[in-house]
Amino acid sequence: MQKLTIFSLSTALLVCAGVFDLKGRVNALQHDVNKTRTQIREHEQALHVLDAEWAYLTEPQDLEHLAATYTALKPLPSKQMIALSALPGAENGQPEIASLSNPTLNMAQFSAQ
């Protein structure tokens, strides 16, 4: 009877120690989860701020003003535009396009027009 009591008490003590350790691990993991959620919220807020800044910085009127101020770009004159049918190879419905496989597309072909 005494051996059974000692065995039961030691088993109960080991179970209590195991539950206590498990509780500590769960609390540590819960802390990590909460910390990660907080970081996610902060990053989402930062992304919202960046989206707002991007929308502000890329307003068409501002970009047009910056382009006129800092570049020599001008609108394309209509005399520089050609019809798709004027491209080489357009007679068969597929205009010829310069590519790595055909880098010899010559702009002299357009100058005759």
C-alpha positions in Angstrom: 0.0 0.0 0.0 2.8 2.4 0.8 4.6 1.7 -2.5 1.3 2.4 -4.4 1.0 5.8 -2.6 4.6 6.7 -3.3 4.1 5.7 -7.0 0.9 7.7 -7.3 2.4 10.8 -5.7 5.5 10.7 -7.8 3.4 10.2 -11.0 1.2 13.1 -10.0 4.3 15.2 -9.3 5.7 14.4 -12.7 2.4 15.1 -14.5 2.2 18.5 -12.7 5.8 19.3 -13.7 5.0 18.3 -17.3 1.9 20.5 -17.4 3.8 23.4 -15.9 6.5 23.1 -18.6 3.9 22.8 -21.3 2.2 25.9 -20.0 5.5 27.8 -20.2 6.1 26.7 -23.8 2.5 27.6 -24.8 2.9 31.0 -23.2 6.2 31.6 -25.1 4.6 30.6 -28.4 1.6 32.8 -27.7 4.0 35.7 -27.1 5.7 35.0 -30.4 2.4 34.8 -32.2 1.3 38.2 -30.7 4.6 39.8 -31.6 4.4 38.5 -35.2 0.8 39.8 -35.5 1.9 43.2 -34.2 4.7 43.3 -36.8 2.3 42.3 -39.6 0.0 45.2 -38.6 2.9 47.6 -38.6 4.0 46.5 -42.0 0.5 46.7 -43.4 0.2 50.3 -42.0 3.6 51.1 -43.6 2.3 49.7 -46.9 -0.8 51.9 -46.7 1.4 54.9 -46.2 3.7 54.0 -49.1 0.6 53.4 -51.3 -0.6 56.9 -50.4 2.8 58.4 -51.1 3.0 56.6 -54.5 -0.5 57.9 -55.5 0.6 61.4 -54.5 3.9 61.3 -56.3 2.5 59.8 -59.5 -0.3 62.3 -60.2 -0.3 62.9 -63.9 -0.1 66.7 -63.6 2.9 66.5 -61.4 4.7 64.0 -63.6 4.0 66.2 -66.6 5.5 69.2 -64.9 8.6 67.2 -63.7 9.1 65.7 -67.2 8.9 69.2 -68.7 11.3 70.6 -66.1 14.0 67.9 -66.0 13.9 66.2 -69.4 13.9 67.2 -73.1 11.0 64.9 -73.9 8.3 66.3 -76.1 5.1 64.7 -77.4 5.6 62.5 -80.5 4.7 64.5 -83.7 2.2 62.9 -85.9 4.7 62.8 -88.9 6.7 60.3 -86.9 3.8 57.9 -86.6 3.2 55.3 -89.3 0.4 52.8 -89.9 0.9 49.2 -89.0 0.6 48.3 -92.6 3.7 50.3 -93.4 5.9 48.0 -91.4 8.1 45.5 -93.2 6.4 42.2 -93.6 2.9 43.6 -93.0 1.8 42.4 -96.4 1.4 38.9 -95.0 -0.3 40.1 -91.9 2.7 39.8 -89.6 5.0 42.8 -89.3 8.7 42.1 -89.0 10.0 42.8 -85.5 13.6 43.1 -84.4 14.6 40.4 -81.9 17.6 38.5 -80.8 16.9 35.9 -83.5 16.7 38.7 -86.2 18.7 41.7 -85.0 19.2 43.0 -88.6 15.9 45.0 -88.8 17.2 48.2 -90.5 15.7 51.6 -89.9 16.7 52.5 -93.4 13.6 50.6 -94.6 11.5 53.3 -92.9 13.4 56.3 -94.2 12.2 55.7 -97.8 8.6 56.5 -96.7 
